[in-house]
Amino acid sequence: MNEAMAQEGFAGMPTPSYAASPSRLLTWLDCPRRYRMQYLDRPRPAVRAQRGHTSVGLAVHNALRDWWDLPDAERTPSGGSELVRRSWIDVGFGDPERSMLWRGRAQRQVAAYLEGVDPHQPRGIERTVSMHTGPLRLQGRVDRLDDRNGELVVVDYKTGRRPVTDDDARTSLPLALYAATVWKMFRQVCLHVELHHVPTGRVAAHTHTRESIARKVAEARSIAVDARAADADYAQVGVQSQAFAARPSALCQWCDFRAHCPPGQAVGPEKSDWAGLDEPTPPRPGASQE
């Protein structure tokens, strides 16, 4: 291939698809600067240490994933609690006392949640899904996929301190995209989506229509077009690209790349390691940890 062809590409070749997960699409919407640092910059800028609420979320998700691999006799609420203990991540709590406090809370929350879960194997656990639609090659992973009366249901676990609502399920772009992808992959209707808030046991649900799913897919395609154009500009000029302006907001106080973004630093003080937990201060020495 001569130099001109290498620079111009093959004439008439279609524009490459844009491969992305729902989280990548949402990162582009939230802040192009963060998107660039997270997905394009190489080497990637150093990220801050993991926060406590992320450690809790990972431990709970891992326990709920591994619970389905237990023998039938061990697939119990107490079995789930033990998996949390085994998978606990002691990072981001500020001190050992807070870490142990939250490990106990997470164990109790998982055990209580599993009291209402049918221990029979669902259709899929941490199921990788993918779909090609227009300019977008979508890929992701569904926490749980249930088969209920011949229809597939997308289940996503949530562990944050804010309880989820049915409106959260209705407006969630990732849930709708997962439903569309599952429907296409399995050739089985999938319109119902659920957010399971493990700390409270609250299930937020929404049943889409074919039209509402189509609108969400169209939204994702539109995002993909913009992000793909920005990626192409980055490939040409690198960090000098003007396509990745910071989008300062309250999210900047939580951003893992805050140290590399002066506009984000100007928003306000960085949140502490344990700010995402609902206990604002460390336990006092000798205080009850119930």
C-alpha positions as a Markdown table, in Angstrom:
| # | Residue | x | y | z |
|---|---|---|---|---|
| 1 | Met | 0.0 | 0.0 | 0.0 |
| 2 | Asn | 1.5 | 3.4 | -1.0 |
| 3 | Glu | 1.5 | 6.4 | 1.4 |
| 4 | Ala | -1.4 | 8.1 | -0.2 |
| 5 | Met | -3.7 | 5.1 | 0.2 |
| 6 | Ala | -2.5 | 4.7 | 3.8 |
| 7 | Gln | -3.5 | 8.2 | 4.5 |
| 8 | Glu | -6.8 | 8.3 | 2.6 |
| 9 | Gly | -8.0 | 4.7 | 3.2 |
| 10 | Phe | -9.8 | 2.7 | 0.6 |
| 11 | Ala | -12.2 | 4.8 | -1.5 |
| 12 | Gly | -15.8 | 3.6 | -1.3 |
| 13 | Met | -15.3 | 1.6 | 1.9 |
| 14 | Pro | -18.1 | 2.1 | 4.5 |
| 15 | Thr | -17.4 | 4.1 | 7.7 |
| 16 | Pro | -16.5 | 1.6 | 10.5 |
| 17 | Ser | -19.0 | 0.9 | 13.1 |
| 18 | Tyr | -18.7 | 2.5 | 16.5 |
| 19 | Ala | -18.3 | -0.2 | 19.2 |
| 20 | Ala | -19.5 | 0.8 | 22.6 |
| 21 | Ser | -21.2 | -0.3 | 25.8 |
| 22 | Pro | -24.1 | 1.6 | 27.3 |
| 23 | Ser | -21.7 | 3.0 | 30.0 |
| 24 | Arg | -19.4 | 4.4 | 27.3 |
| 25 | Leu | -22.3 | 6.1 | 25.6 |
| 26 | Leu | -23.4 | 7.7 | 28.9 |
| 27 | Thr | -19.9 | 8.8 | 29.7 |
| 28 | Trp | -19.8 | 10.7 | 26.4 |
| 29 | Leu | -23.1 | 12.4 | 27.3 |
| 30 | Asp | -21.9 | 13.3 | 30.9 |
| 31 | Cys | -18.5 | 14.7 | 29.9 |
| 32 | Pro | -16.5 | 14.4 | 26.7 |
| 33 | Arg | -13.3 | 15.2 | 28.6 |
| 34 | Arg | -13.8 | 12.3 | 31.0 |
| 35 | Tyr | -14.7 | 10.1 | 28.0 |
| 36 | Arg | -11.4 | 11.0 | 26.3 |
| 37 | Met | -9.3 | 10.2 | 29.3 |
| 38 | Gln | -11.1 | 7.0 | 30.1 |
| 39 | Tyr | -11.4 | 5.5 | 26.6 |
| 40 | Leu | -8.9 | 7.2 | 24.3 |
| 41 | Asp | -5.8 | 8.5 | 26.0 |
| 42 | Arg | -2.9 | 6.1 | 26.0 |
| 43 | Pro | -1.3 | 5.8 | 28.5 |
| 44 | Arg | -4.6 | 6.4 | 30.4 |
| 45 | Pro | -4.2 | 9.1 | 33.0 |
| 46 | Ala | -4.0 | 7.7 | 36.6 |
| 47 | Val | -7.3 | 7.4 | 38.3 |
| 48 | Arg | -7.9 | 8.0 | 42.0 |
| 49 | Ala | -8.2 | 5.2 | 44.5 |
| 50 | Gln | -11.5 | 3.3 | 44.6 |
| 51 | Arg | -14.2 | 4.7 | 46.9 |
| 52 | Gly | -16.0 | 2.7 | 49.5 |
| 53 | His | -19.4 | 2.6 | 47.8 |
| 54 | Thr | -17.7 | 1.1 | 44.7 |
| 55 | Ser | -16.2 | -1.6 | 46.9 |
| 56 | Val | -19.6 | -2.4 | 48.3 |
| 57 | Gly | -21.2 | -2.5 | 44.9 |
| 58 | Leu | -18.5 | -4.9 | 43.5 |
| 59 | Ala | -18.7 | -7.2 | 46.5 |
| 60 | Val | -22.5 | -7.4 | 46.3 |
| 61 | His | -22.6 | -7.9 | 42.5 |
| 62 | Asn | -19.9 | -10.6 | 42.8 |
| 63 | Ala | -21.8 | -12.4 | 45.5 |
| 64 | Leu | -25.1 | -12.3 | 43.6 |
| 65 | Arg | -23.3 | -13.6 | 40.5 |
| 66 | Asp | -21.6 | -16.5 | 42.3 |
| 67 | Trp | -24.7 | -17.5 | 44.3 |
| 68 | Trp | -26.1 | -19.2 | 41.3 |
| 69 | Asp | -23.0 | -21.4 | 41.1 |
| 70 | Leu | -23.6 | -22.8 | 44.6 |
| 71 | Pro | -24.9 | -26.3 | 45.0 |
| 72 | Asp | -28.7 | -26.4 | 45.5 |
| 73 | Ala | -28.5 | -27.0 | 49.2 |
| 74 | Glu | -26.2 | -23.9 | 49.7 |
| 75 | Arg | -28.2 | -21.6 | 47.5 |
| 76 | Thr | -29.8 | -19.9 | 50.5 |
| 77 | Pro | -29.8 | -16.4 | 51.9 |
| 78 | Ser | -27.1 | -17.3 | 54.4 |
| 79 | Gly | -25.0 | -18.7 | 51.5 |
| 80 | Gly | -25.3 | -15.3 | 49.8 |
| 81 | Ser | -24.2 | -13.6 | 53.0 |
| 82 | Glu | -21.1 | -15.8 | 53.1 |
| 83 | Leu | -20.2 | -15.0 | 49.5 |
| 84 | Val | -20.2 | -11.3 | 50.5 |
| 85 | Arg | -17.8 | -12.1 | 53.3 |
| 86 | Arg | -15.5 | -14.0 | 50.9 |
| 87 | Ser | -15.6 | -11.4 | 48.2 |
| 88 | Trp | -15.3 | -8.3 | 50.4 |
| 89 | Ile | -13.0 | -5.5 | 49.1 |
| 90 | Asp | -11.4 | -3.6 | 51.9 |
| 91 | Val | -10.7 | -0.4 | 50.0 |
| 92 | Gly | -12.1 | 3.1 | 50.3 |
| 93 | Phe | -13.6 | 3.0 | 53.8 |
| 94 | Gly | -11.1 | 5.2 | 55.7 |
| 95 | Asp | -10.5 | 2.8 | 58.5 |
| 96 | Pro | -11.0 | -0.9 | 59.4 |
| 97 | Glu | -14.0 | -0.2 | 61.7 |
| 98 | Arg | -16.0 | 1.3 | 58.9 |
| 99 | Ser | -15.0 | -1.5 | 56.5 |
| 100 | Met | -16.3 | -4.1 | 58.9 |
| 101 | Leu | -19.4 | -2.2 | 59.6 |
| 102 | Trp | -20.2 | -2.1 | 55.9 |
| 103 | Arg | -19.3 | -5.7 | 55.3 |
| 104 | Gly | -21.9 | -6.7 | 58.0 |
| 105 | Arg | -24.5 | -4.4 | 56.4 |
| 106 | Ala | -23.9 | -5.8 | 52.9 |
| 107 | Gln | -24.1 | -9.3 | 54.2 |
| 108 | Arg | -27.5 | -8.6 | 55.8 |
| 109 | Gln | -28.8 | -6.8 | 52.8 |
| 110 | Val | -27.9 | -9.6 | 50.4 |
| 111 | Ala | -29.4 | -12.2 | 52.7 |
| 112 | Ala | -32.6 | -10.2 | 53.0 |
| 113 | Tyr | -32.8 | -9.6 | 49.2 |
| 114 | Leu | -32.3 | -13.3 | 48.5 |
| 115 | Glu | -35.2 | -14.3 | 50.7 |
| 116 | Gly | -37.4 | -13.2 | 47.8 |
| 117 | Val | -35.4 | -14.7 | 45.0 |
| 118 | Asp | -36.4 | -18.0 | 43.3 |
| 119 | Pro | -33.3 | -20.1 | 43.6 |
| 120 | His | -33.9 | -21.9 | 40.3 |
| 121 | Gln | -31.5 | -21.0 | 37.5 |
| 122 | Pro | -32.5 | -18.0 | 35.4 |
| 123 | Arg | -31.9 | -17.7 | 31.7 |
| 124 | Gly | -28.6 | -15.9 | 32.2 |
| 125 | Ile | -26.2 | -14.5 | 34.8 |
| 126 | Glu | -23.7 | -11.8 | 33.8 |
| 127 | Arg | -24.8 | -12.5 | 30.2 |
| 128 | Thr | -22.7 | -10.8 | 27.6 |
| 129 | Val | -24.9 | -9.4 | 24.8 |
| 130 | Ser | -24.3 | -7.6 | 21.6 |
| 131 | Met | -26.2 | -6.1 | 18.7 |
| 132 | His | -25.3 | -4.2 | 15.5 |
| 133 | Thr | -27.7 | -1.3 | 14.7 |
| 134 | Gly | -26.9 | 1.4 | 12.2 |
| 135 | Pro | -23.5 | 3.0 | 13.1 |
| 136 | Leu | -23.5 | 1.3 | 16.5 |
| 137 | Arg | -22.1 | -2.1 | 17.5 |
| 138 | Leu | -23.5 | -2.3 | 21.0 |
| 139 | Gln | -22.0 | -4.7 | 23.6 |
| 140 | Gly | -22.5 | -5.1 | 27.3 |
| 141 | Arg | -23.3 | -7.4 | 30.1 |
| 142 | Val | -26.7 | -8.0 | 31.8 |
| 143 | Asp | -26.6 | -8.7 | 35.5 |
| 144 | Arg | -29.5 | -11.2 | 35.3 |
| 145 | Leu | -31.8 | -12.4 | 32.6 |
| 146 | Asp | -35.1 | -14.1 | 33.7 |
| 147 | Asp | -37.5 | -16.1 | 31.6 |
| 148 | Arg | -41.0 | -15.5 | 32.9 |
| 149 | Asn | -43.9 | -17.1 | 31.1 |
| 150 | Gly | -42.2 | -17.1 | 27.8 |
| 151 | Glu | -40.9 | -13.5 | 28.0 |
| 152 | Leu | -37.4 | -12.4 | 28.9 |
| 153 | Val | -36.9 | -9.8 | 31.7 |
| 154 | Val | -33.7 | -7.7 | 32.1 |
| 155 | Val | -32.7 | -7.4 | 35.8 |
| 156 | Asp | -30.0 | -4.9 | 36.9 |
| 157 | Tyr | -28.8 | -4.8 | 40.5 |
| 158 | Lys | -28.3 | -1.4 | 42.3 |
| 159 | Thr | -26.5 | -0.9 | 45.6 |
| 160 | Gly | -26.5 | 2.9 | 45.9 |
| 161 | Arg | -28.0 | 4.7 | 48.9 |
| 162 | Arg | -30.8 | 6.3 | 46.9 |
| 163 | Pro | -33.8 | 4.0 | 46.4 |
| 164 | Val | -34.7 | 3.4 | 42.8 |
| 165 | Thr | -38.1 | 4.4 | 41.2 |
| 166 | Asp | -40.2 | 3.1 | 38.4 |
| 167 | Asp | -39.3 | 6.3 | 36.5 |
| 168 | Asp | -35.6 | 5.3 | 36.8 |
| 169 | Ala | -36.4 | 2.0 | 35.1 |
| 170 | Arg | -38.5 | 3.7 | 32.5 |
| 171 | Thr | -35.9 | 6.3 | 31.5 |
| 172 | Ser | -32.8 | 4.1 | 31.8 |
| 173 | Leu | -31.0 | 4.0 | 28.4 |
| 174 | Pro | -28.9 | 0.9 | 29.3 |
| 175 | Leu | -31.9 | -1.2 | 30.4 |
| 176 | Ala | -33.8 | -0.4 | 27.2 |
| 177 | Leu | -30.7 | -1.2 | 25.1 |
| 178 | Tyr | -30.2 | -4.5 | 26.9 |
| 179 | Ala | -33.8 | -5.3 | 26.2 |
| 180 | Ala | -33.4 | -4.6 | 22.5 |
| 181 | Thr | -30.2 | -6.6 | 22.3 |
| 182 | Val | -31.6 | -9.6 | 24.2 |
| 183 | Trp | -34.7 | -9.6 | 22.0 |
| 184 | Lys | -32.6 | -9.6 | 18.9 |
| 185 | Met | -30.1 | -12.3 | 20.2 |
| 186 | Phe | -32.6 | -14.7 | 21.6 |
| 187 | Arg | -35.5 | -14.0 | 19.2 |
| 188 | Gln | -37.8 | -13.8 | 22.1 |
| 189 | Val | -39.9 | -10.9 | 23.3 |
| 190 | Cys | -38.1 | -8.7 | 25.9 |
| 191 | Leu | -39.9 | -5.5 | 26.9 |
| 192 | His | -39.9 | -5.7 | 30.7 |
| 193 | Val | -36.9 | -4.2 | 32.6 |
| 194 | Glu | -36.2 | -4.1 | 36.4 |
| 195 | Leu | -33.9 | -2.3 | 38.8 |
| 196 | His | -33.4 | -4.4 | 42.0 |
| 197 | His | -32.2 | -2.1 | 44.8 |
| 198 | Val | -30.5 | -4.6 | 47.1 |
| 199 | Pro | -30.2 | -2.4 | 50.2 |
| 200 | Thr | -34.0 | -2.0 | 50.4 |
| 201 | Gly | -35.3 | -4.9 | 48.3 |
| 202 | Arg | -37.2 | -2.4 | 46.2 |
| 203 | Val | -37.9 | -3.5 | 42.6 |
| 204 | Ala | -38.4 | -0.7 | 40.2 |
| 205 | Ala | -40.0 | -1.9 | 37.0 |
| 206 | His | -41.2 | -0.8 | 33.6 |
| 207 | Thr | -42.7 | -2.5 | 30.6 |
| 208 | His | -41.6 | -0.9 | 27.3 |
| 209 | Thr | -43.5 | -0.8 | 24.1 |
| 210 | Arg | -41.9 | -1.7 | 20.7 |
| 211 | Glu | -42.0 | 2.1 | 20.0 |
| 212 | Ser | -40.3 | 3.2 | 23.2 |
| 213 | Ile | -37.5 | 0.6 | 22.7 |
| 214 | Ala | -37.1 | 1.9 | 19.2 |
| 215 | Arg | -36.8 | 5.5 | 20.5 |
| 216 | Lys | -34.0 | 4.4 | 22.9 |
| 217 | Val | -32.2 | 2.6 | 20.2 |
| 218 | Ala | -32.4 | 5.7 | 18.0 |
| 219 | Glu | -31.0 | 7.8 | 20.8 |
| 220 | Ala | -28.1 | 5.4 | 21.2 |
| 221 | Arg | -27.4 | 5.6 | 17.5 |
| 222 | Ser | -27.4 | 9.4 | 17.6 |
| 223 | Ile | -24.9 | 9.4 | 20.5 |
| 224 | Ala | -22.7 | 6.9 | 18.6 |
| 225 | Val | -22.6 | 9.2 | 15.6 |
| 226 | Asp | -21.3 | 12.1 | 17.7 |
| 227 | Ala | -18.8 | 10.0 | 19.7 |
| 228 | Arg | -17.5 | 8.3 | 16.5 |
| 229 | Ala | -16.8 | 11.7 | 14.9 |
| 230 | Ala | -15.0 | 12.8 | 18.1 |
| 231 | Asp | -12.9 | 9.6 | 18.1 |
| 232 | Ala | -11.9 | 10.2 | 14.5 |
| 233 | Asp | -10.8 | 13.7 | 15.3 |
| 234 | Tyr | -8.8 | 12.4 | 18.2 |
| 235 | Ala | -7.1 | 9.9 | 15.9 |
| 236 | Gln | -6.0 | 12.8 | 13.7 |
| 237 | Val | -4.8 | 15.4 | 16.3 |
| 238 | Gly | -4.8 | 13.6 | 19.7 |
| 239 | Val | -5.3 | 15.7 | 22.8 |
| 240 | Gln | -5.3 | 18.9 | 20.8 |
| 241 | Ser | -8.8 | 17.9 | 19.5 |
| 242 | Gln | -11.5 | 20.5 | 20.4 |
| 243 | Ala | -14.2 | 17.8 | 20.6 |
| 244 | Phe | -13.6 | 16.9 | 24.2 |
| 245 | Ala | -14.5 | 20.0 | 26.2 |
| 246 | Ala | -15.0 | 19.4 | 29.9 |
| 247 | Arg | -18.7 | 19.6 | 31.0 |
| 248 | Pro | -18.4 | 20.8 | 34.7 |
| 249 | Ser | -21.2 | 19.6 | 37.0 |
| 250 | Ala | -21.7 | 18.1 | 40.4 |
| 251 | Leu | -20.4 | 14.8 | 39.0 |
| 252 | Cys | -16.9 | 16.4 | 38.9 |
| 253 | Gln | -16.6 | 16.0 | 42.7 |
| 254 | Trp | -16.8 | 12.2 | 42.2 |
| 255 | Cys | -14.7 | 11.9 | 39.0 |
| 256 | Asp | -11.8 | 9.5 | 39.0 |
| 257 | Phe | -9.9 | 11.8 | 36.6 |
| 258 | Arg | -10.5 | 15.0 | 38.6 |
| 259 | Ala | -6.7 | 15.4 | 39.2 |
| 260 | His | -6.2 | 15.9 | 35.5 |
| 261 | Cys | -9.0 | 18.4 | 34.9 |
| 262 | Pro | -8.8 | 22.0 | 36.2 |
| 263 | Pro | -12.4 | 22.8 | 35.2 |
| 264 | Gly | -13.6 | 19.9 | 37.2 |
| 265 | Gln | -11.5 | 20.9 | 40.2 |
| 266 | Ala | -13.1 | 24.3 | 40.2 |
| 267 | Val | -16.6 | 22.8 | 40.8 |
| 268 | Gly | -16.0 | 22.2 | 44.4 |
| 269 | Pro | -14.1 | 20.0 | 46.9 |
| 270 | Glu | -13.5 | 16.3 | 46.0 |
| 271 | Lys | -15.8 | 13.8 | 47.7 |
| 272 | Ser | -14.1 | 11.6 | 50.3 |
| 273 | Asp | -13.6 | 7.9 | 49.9 |
| 274 | Trp | -16.7 | 7.1 | 51.9 |
| 275 | Ala | -18.9 | 10.0 | 50.8 |
| 276 | Gly | -21.1 | 7.6 | 48.8 |
| 277 | Leu | -22.0 | 5.6 | 51.9 |
| 278 | Asp | -24.8 | 6.7 | 54.2 |
| 279 | Glu | -22.6 | 7.0 | 57.3 |
| 280 | Pro | -21.0 | 10.4 | 57.0 |
| 281 | Thr | -18.5 | 10.1 | 59.8 |
| 282 | Pro | -16.3 | 7.3 | 61.1 |
| 283 | Pro | -17.6 | 5.2 | 64.1 |
| 284 | Arg | -16.4 | 6.6 | 67.4 |
| 285 | Pro | -14.1 | 4.4 | 69.3 |
| 286 | Gly | -16.2 | 2.0 | 71.4 |
| 287 | Ala | -19.4 | 3.0 | 69.7 |
| 288 | Ser | -22.0 | 0.4 | 68.8 |
| 289 | Gln | -21.7 | -0.8 | 65.1 |
| 290 | Glu | -25.2 | -2.3 | 64.9 |
